[in-house]
Amino acid sequence: MRCPYSLSPLAASLCLIGSLALPTGGAQAQEVVPKLQAMCPLGYVDTFNGKCSPLGVITYTVAPTRGEACDSGWVNIGGGYCRRQ
């Protein structure tokens, strides 16, 4: 969603809220992912609250495997996830 540059503060706020509410397709880079299996994916650490957080400042684009092989261009990183290469 693109917003015009010259907006009143109210219109700018509504434009920002509208752009945040738009659904996004596909996988995105995640800082924290749900823990799907006993171990976290490669490059993630267990935060002991049912979630896995990446090591360092790098965020990966990951998607759950759902018990199937990873799609072309993706690599299995364990923990029930594939990472985009």
C-alpha positions as CSV (number, residue, x, y, z in Angstrom):
1,M,0.0,0.0,0.0
2,R,1.5,3.3,-1.1
3,C,0.6,6.5,0.6
4,P,0.8,10.0,-0.9
5,Y,3.6,12.1,0.5
6,S,1.6,15.2,1.5
7,L,-0.9,13.9,4.1
8,S,-2.5,15.3,7.2
9,P,-1.3,13.6,10.4
10,L,-4.6,11.7,10.7
11,A,-4.4,10.5,7.1
12,A,-0.8,9.5,7.6
13,S,-1.7,7.5,10.7
14,L,-4.5,5.7,8.9
15,C,-2.2,4.9,5.9
16,L,0.4,3.4,8.3
17,I,-2.2,1.3,10.1
18,G,-3.6,0.1,6.7
19,S,-0.2,-0.9,5.5
20,L,0.5,-2.9,8.6
21,A,-2.8,-4.7,8.4
22,L,-2.3,-6.0,4.9
23,P,-1.6,-9.7,4.8
24,T,1.8,-10.8,3.5
25,G,2.2,-13.9,1.5
26,G,4.9,-16.5,1.9
27,A,7.6,-16.8,4.5
28,Q,9.3,-13.8,6.0
29,A,12.4,-13.4,8.0
30,Q,11.6,-14.3,11.6
31,E,13.4,-13.2,14.7
32,V,11.6,-15.7,16.9
33,V,9.9,-18.9,15.7
34,P,7.6,-21.4,17.5
35,K,9.4,-24.5,18.7
36,L,7.8,-27.3,16.6
37,Q,9.9,-30.3,17.6
38,A,12.1,-31.3,20.6
39,M,15.1,-29.3,19.1
40,C,15.2,-25.8,17.6
41,P,16.3,-25.3,14.0
42,L,20.0,-24.9,13.1
43,G,21.1,-21.4,14.1
44,Y,18.4,-20.9,16.7
45,V,18.5,-21.4,20.5
46,D,15.8,-22.6,22.8
47,T,14.4,-19.8,24.9
48,F,12.6,-22.3,27.1
49,N,9.1,-20.8,26.5
50,G,8.1,-22.8,23.5
51,K,10.0,-20.5,21.1
52,C,13.4,-20.5,19.3
53,S,15.5,-17.3,18.8
54,P,18.3,-16.9,16.3
55,L,21.9,-16.6,17.4
56,G,23.3,-13.1,16.7
57,V,21.7,-10.4,14.6
58,I,21.0,-12.5,11.5
59,T,17.4,-13.3,10.8
60,Y,16.5,-16.1,8.4
61,T,13.5,-16.6,6.2
62,V,12.1,-19.9,7.4
63,A,9.0,-21.9,6.8
64,P,7.6,-25.0,8.6
65,T,8.2,-28.3,6.7
66,R,4.8,-29.8,7.8
67,G,6.4,-33.3,7.5
68,E,7.3,-32.9,3.9
69,A,10.6,-32.3,2.0
70,C,11.7,-28.6,1.5
71,D,10.8,-26.9,-1.7
72,S,13.4,-26.1,-4.3
73,G,15.7,-23.3,-3.1
74,W,15.1,-24.1,0.5
75,V,17.3,-26.2,2.9
76,N,16.2,-28.3,5.8
77,I,17.6,-26.8,9.0
78,G,15.9,-29.3,11.4
79,G,13.4,-28.5,14.1
80,G,10.6,-28.8,11.6
81,Y,11.8,-25.9,9.5
82,C,13.3,-25.1,6.0
83,R,15.4,-22.0,5.4
84,R,15.6,-20.1,2.1
85,Q,19.0,-20.5,0.5
